[in-house]
Amino acid sequence: MLDEPVLRMLNTLLQWIIAPVAAFVWMNYMRLQKHDTDIAVLKASSSSAKEAHDREIKEIRETSRAIMAKLDSIEEALRK
């Protein structure tokens, strides 16, 4: 099979290079998954806030139109 020095070198490589690199890659992968989840939550939150804001702006427009119509009717009544 393989000579003793080759096995020792492979063992050393695995222990001091390959295993730490694999652990680093796994740690970054797990962090990336958490960030993906956080981004999805933030996008959903932002979307719902934007929808609520759009509804509020629509209500303000409708209310201001109703106020203007009422003011127009009051002005018309005062002119008569």
RADAZI-V58318 format. One record per residue. N is the residue number from 1. SS is DSSP state (A for helix, B for strand, O for the rest). BURIAL is + if it has 9 or more other ideal C-beta (glycine too) atoms within 8 Angstrom, else -. Layout:
# RADAZI-V58318
n=N ss=SS burial=BURIAL
n=N ss=SS burial=BURIAL
This chain:
# RADAZI-V58318
n=1 ss=O burial=-
n=2 ss=O burial=-
n=3 ss=O burial=-
n=4 ss=A burial=-
n=5 ss=A burial=-
n=6 ss=A burial=-
n=7 ss=A burial=+
n=8 ss=A burial=-
n=9 ss=A burial=-
n=10 ss=A burial=+
n=11 ss=A burial=-
n=12 ss=A burial=-
n=13 ss=A burial=+
n=14 ss=A burial=+
n=15 ss=A burial=-
n=16 ss=A burial=-
n=17 ss=A burial=-
n=18 ss=A burial=-
n=19 ss=A burial=+
n=20 ss=A burial=-
n=21 ss=A burial=-
n=22 ss=A burial=-
n=23 ss=A burial=-
n=24 ss=A burial=-
n=25 ss=A burial=-
n=26 ss=A burial=-
n=27 ss=A burial=-
n=28 ss=A burial=-
n=29 ss=A burial=-
n=30 ss=A burial=-
n=31 ss=A burial=-
n=32 ss=A burial=-
n=33 ss=A burial=-
n=34 ss=A burial=-
n=35 ss=A burial=-
n=36 ss=A burial=-
n=37 ss=A burial=-
n=38 ss=A burial=-
n=39 ss=A burial=-
n=40 ss=A burial=-
n=41 ss=A burial=-
n=42 ss=A burial=-
n=43 ss=A burial=-
n=44 ss=A burial=-
n=45 ss=A burial=-
n=46 ss=A burial=-
n=47 ss=A burial=-
n=48 ss=A burial=-
n=49 ss=A burial=-
n=50 ss=A burial=-
n=51 ss=A burial=-
n=52 ss=A burial=-
n=53 ss=A burial=-
n=54 ss=A burial=-
n=55 ss=A burial=-
n=56 ss=A burial=-
n=57 ss=A burial=-
n=58 ss=A burial=-
n=59 ss=A burial=-
n=60 ss=A burial=-
n=61 ss=A burial=-
n=62 ss=A burial=-
n=63 ss=A burial=-
n=64 ss=A burial=-
n=65 ss=A burial=-
n=66 ss=A burial=-
n=67 ss=A burial=-
n=68 ss=A burial=-
n=69 ss=A burial=-
n=70 ss=A burial=-
n=71 ss=A burial=-
n=72 ss=A burial=-
n=73 ss=A burial=-
n=74 ss=A burial=-
n=75 ss=A burial=-
n=76 ss=A burial=-
n=77 ss=A burial=-
n=78 ss=A burial=-
n=79 ss=A burial=-
n=80 ss=O burial=-
